[in-house]
Amino acid sequence: MEMALLLHSLIPSHLYLPGTEYNCTLSPSQGFHRTLSLAPLATSSSPSTVPEDTQHCILQALLFLPADIFADPYELEQRHADGRLGKFRIWGEVDLEAPVSAVDQRGTAVLLDVDEEGTEIPLHLRYPRPGTHEVVVASGGRAGFELPCPFVYWACDTESRKENSPFDDLPPPFTSPYTKAQEFHFLRSQPPKSGTDPGPPTLQVLVPTGDLSHLPLVEWGTGAAVLFAFFYIAYCAWTVPPRPELRHKAE
């Protein structure tokens, strides 16, 4: 979230184009596997156009994902190979199995080329840190975090950029992939219910969380299951009669 706030503060208002706005949504509302959708708002008065003096332009979206959620690079690569997703690049640690507590808390950044009609990006939630019984009950058994909506913009070739890029001053893990011969024109994006917060638009994400008071029961249950499986396999191995050919050889 800090990276999104920083980039939002670095984008001067004159770099935003009037016209098309993009709506960002996350569905379904439950579960650990979600889809972030970007689509132009139907209420946009007219499509955004880049200045006439710009040359080759690519519409791109930049996502800053907190440690609680990630994009699977192998899944994105498969979608790109199938023609369902544009070129992409990921910065930061991507561990597909680790919980929130075991990954870099700076999160990851995902840059991808998008179509003007919108795009869909599959995302996956990590297991959150378990809470105390009182906290879990008070929160309804769910933990929450804010997911910033993607920054959508045209990246255009130019002979000489007149000002610094907003991406130049962003800290790691993100490093700007752009050169001095590129300039940017941003489109506004917003979630379905925008508030009055002056920062970047965000989506509230809720995910089920564990209860620390259940830990002793889980540990005892796991130990009992492993012990039962061991004795069951040992019993089966002891009671299975030898094969006939082995019996004849023994005689």
Legacy VTK file of the C-alpha trace (Angstrom):
# vtk DataFile Version 3.0
C-alpha trace
ASCII
DATASET POLYDATA
POINTS 251 float
0.000 0.000 0.000
2.906 2.344 0.746
4.210 2.012 -2.823
0.801 2.872 -4.272
0.498 5.894 -1.983
3.957 7.071 -2.988
3.342 6.719 -6.727
-0.033 8.430 -6.381
1.679 11.393 -4.730
4.339 11.546 -7.470
1.904 11.796 -10.397
1.197 15.468 -11.213
-2.406 16.247 -12.089
-1.562 17.391 -15.629
-0.448 13.844 -16.532
-4.019 12.548 -16.146
-5.994 12.402 -19.383
-9.661 13.443 -19.401
-12.197 10.931 -20.629
-12.042 7.191 -20.048
-11.905 5.904 -16.482
-11.264 2.294 -15.529
-13.291 0.379 -12.986
-11.483 -2.233 -10.862
-13.308 -5.087 -9.151
-12.284 -8.244 -7.310
-14.371 -11.403 -7.501
-15.546 -13.634 -5.989
-15.870 -11.950 -2.601
-14.811 -15.109 -0.726
-12.126 -17.761 -1.078
-8.384 -17.716 -1.638
-8.494 -17.451 -5.436
-9.777 -14.181 -6.879
-9.828 -12.339 -10.196
-9.023 -8.642 -10.504
-10.963 -7.147 -13.414
-10.192 -3.887 -15.185
-12.821 -2.454 -17.520
-13.593 1.020 -18.890
-16.531 2.673 -17.148
-19.682 2.787 -19.248
-20.343 6.315 -17.958
-17.112 7.705 -19.429
-18.087 10.605 -21.664
-15.461 10.038 -24.350
-12.409 7.837 -24.867
-9.076 9.215 -23.721
-6.654 10.189 -26.453
-2.935 10.757 -26.090
-1.382 14.006 -27.358
-0.829 14.138 -31.111
2.929 14.670 -30.808
3.451 11.286 -29.123
4.660 8.282 -31.079
4.214 4.566 -30.355
2.097 4.068 -27.192
1.258 0.982 -25.109
-1.579 0.837 -22.579
-0.235 -0.658 -19.357
-1.377 -1.389 -15.812
0.859 -1.422 -12.744
-0.308 -3.293 -9.645
1.227 -3.017 -6.209
0.261 -6.160 -4.318
0.674 -6.321 -0.528
2.252 -9.419 0.995
-1.241 -10.836 1.638
-1.885 -11.517 -2.058
0.184 -12.496 -5.099
0.078 -13.284 -8.804
1.336 -16.703 -9.905
3.982 -16.054 -12.619
3.470 -19.519 -14.129
-0.266 -18.933 -14.448
0.302 -15.525 -16.028
2.832 -17.027 -18.441
0.293 -19.655 -19.501
-2.376 -17.009 -20.035
0.059 -14.958 -22.090
0.913 -18.022 -24.202
-2.826 -18.622 -24.746
-3.349 -15.025 -25.876
-5.520 -14.124 -22.874
-3.024 -11.745 -21.265
-0.472 -9.249 -22.512
3.223 -9.173 -21.741
3.979 -8.887 -18.039
6.781 -8.480 -15.541
6.919 -9.123 -11.782
9.150 -7.551 -9.130
9.577 -8.947 -5.626
9.520 -12.317 -3.904
6.957 -14.786 -5.258
6.653 -17.913 -3.097
3.554 -19.821 -4.141
3.110 -21.732 -0.872
4.381 -19.490 1.938
1.996 -17.773 4.387
2.016 -14.016 4.924
4.422 -14.279 7.862
7.125 -15.989 5.740
7.429 -13.587 2.784
8.891 -10.134 2.155
6.430 -7.668 3.668
7.089 -5.161 0.874
4.923 -7.299 -1.396
5.255 -7.476 -5.172
4.674 -5.296 -8.217
3.139 -6.518 -11.483
3.352 -4.598 -14.761
1.392 -5.807 -17.769
0.185 -4.645 -21.156
-3.602 -4.373 -21.258
-6.256 -4.068 -23.921
-8.412 -0.939 -24.085
-11.442 -3.162 -23.470
-9.963 -4.256 -20.146
-8.320 -7.357 -18.748
-8.589 -9.961 -15.986
-5.714 -10.838 -13.654
-5.860 -13.985 -11.472
-4.666 -13.413 -7.910
-4.212 -15.693 -4.913
-4.409 -14.924 -1.209
-1.900 -16.149 1.344
-2.825 -17.673 4.676
-2.936 -14.778 7.151
-1.405 -14.754 10.600
-3.707 -16.489 13.119
-5.175 -14.294 15.837
-6.189 -14.684 19.448
-9.636 -16.094 20.143
-11.010 -12.710 21.193
-9.731 -10.953 18.069
-10.972 -13.690 15.727
-14.447 -13.687 17.290
-14.644 -9.892 17.153
-13.667 -9.858 13.459
-16.070 -12.622 12.485
-13.216 -15.033 11.751
-11.783 -12.897 8.960
-8.762 -10.647 8.519
-8.790 -7.702 6.142
-6.382 -5.635 4.072
-6.551 -2.983 1.372
-5.687 -3.806 -2.239
-4.789 -0.725 -4.328
-6.426 -0.530 -7.735
-3.938 -0.708 -10.625
-2.437 2.422 -12.138
-3.524 2.492 -15.792
-1.563 4.642 -18.239
-0.207 5.048 -21.740
3.568 4.605 -22.013
4.642 6.480 -25.140
7.893 6.926 -27.014
9.172 10.482 -27.207
12.343 12.173 -28.400
12.957 13.957 -25.110
11.049 13.740 -21.855
10.524 17.169 -20.305
10.278 16.002 -16.689
11.239 13.116 -14.441
9.125 10.000 -14.579
6.938 9.296 -11.522
8.414 5.787 -11.555
12.020 6.950 -11.104
11.762 7.530 -7.349
10.017 4.316 -6.321
11.974 2.107 -3.881
12.737 -1.626 -4.277
11.577 -4.196 -5.064
10.267 -2.143 -8.016
12.798 -0.690 -10.438
11.643 1.432 -13.353
11.831 -0.415 -16.695
11.454 2.836 -18.633
14.001 4.993 -20.418
14.404 8.751 -20.794
12.775 8.422 -24.216
9.348 7.558 -22.769
6.572 9.668 -21.296
3.317 8.747 -19.577
-0.351 9.702 -19.682
-2.459 8.312 -16.843
-6.095 7.249 -16.816
-8.096 7.343 -13.619
-9.302 4.101 -12.063
-11.791 3.601 -9.287
-13.530 0.758 -7.437
-17.342 0.372 -7.543
-17.816 2.476 -4.382
-15.300 5.276 -4.236
-14.905 7.155 -0.978
-13.544 10.592 -0.215
-10.020 9.365 0.579
-7.556 11.512 -1.404
-5.213 8.537 -1.865
-5.374 5.930 -4.638
-8.617 3.934 -4.917
-8.540 0.650 -3.022
-10.541 -2.535 -2.593
-11.215 -4.018 0.839
-10.318 -7.732 0.906
-11.415 -10.154 3.636
-9.875 -13.596 4.148
-10.581 -16.350 6.735
-8.066 -16.464 9.563
-7.046 -19.104 12.102
-7.731 -19.070 15.847
-4.668 -19.583 18.071
-6.834 -21.214 20.744
-7.381 -24.119 18.317
-3.641 -24.792 18.001
-3.352 -27.440 20.800
-6.268 -29.404 19.339
-4.752 -29.241 15.846
-1.345 -30.396 17.116
-2.810 -33.302 19.106
-5.086 -34.261 16.219
-2.216 -34.205 13.723
-0.023 -36.318 16.005
-2.818 -38.834 16.577
-3.501 -39.109 12.828
0.188 -39.729 12.044
0.473 -42.329 14.820
-2.686 -44.117 13.689
-1.437 -44.198 10.079
1.902 -45.661 11.200
0.325 -48.496 13.196
-2.224 -49.186 10.453
0.505 -49.569 7.815
2.550 -51.742 10.189
-0.504 -53.935 10.883
-1.242 -54.344 7.166
2.378 -55.238 6.436
2.380 -57.850 9.229
-0.930 -59.509 8.349
-0.546 -59.744 4.568
0.362 -63.385 3.707
3.458 -63.983 1.556
2.996 -64.567 -2.163
2.742 -68.241 -3.252
5.973 -68.179 -5.255
7.891 -66.926 -2.231
6.383 -69.709 -0.103
7.491 -72.392 -2.608
11.024 -71.026 -2.667
11.161 -71.162 1.107
10.130 -74.846 1.045
LINES 1 252
251 0 1 2 3 4 5 6 7 8 9 10 11 12 13 14 15 16 17 18 19 20 21 22 23 24 25 26 27 28 29 30 31 32 33 34 35 36 37 38 39 40 41 42 43 44 45 46 47 48 49 50 51 52 53 54 55 56 57 58 59 60 61 62 63 64 65 66 67 68 69 70 71 72 73 74 75 76 77 78 79 80 81 82 83 84 85 86 87 88 89 90 91 92 93 94 95 96 97 98 99 100 101 102 103 104 105 106 107 108 109 110 111 112 113 114 115 116 117 118 119 120 121 122 123 124 125 126 127 128 129 130 131 132 133 134 135 136 137 138 139 140 141 142 143 144 145 146 147 148 149 150 151 152 153 154 155 156 157 158 159 160 161 162 163 164 165 166 167 168 169 170 171 172 173 174 175 176 177 178 179 180 181 182 183 184 185 186 187 188 189 190 191 192 193 194 195 196 197 198 199 200 201 202 203 204 205 206 207 208 209 210 211 212 213 214 215 216 217 218 219 220 221 222 223 224 225 226 227 228 229 230 231 232 233 234 235 236 237 238 239 240 241 242 243 244 245 246 247 248 249 250
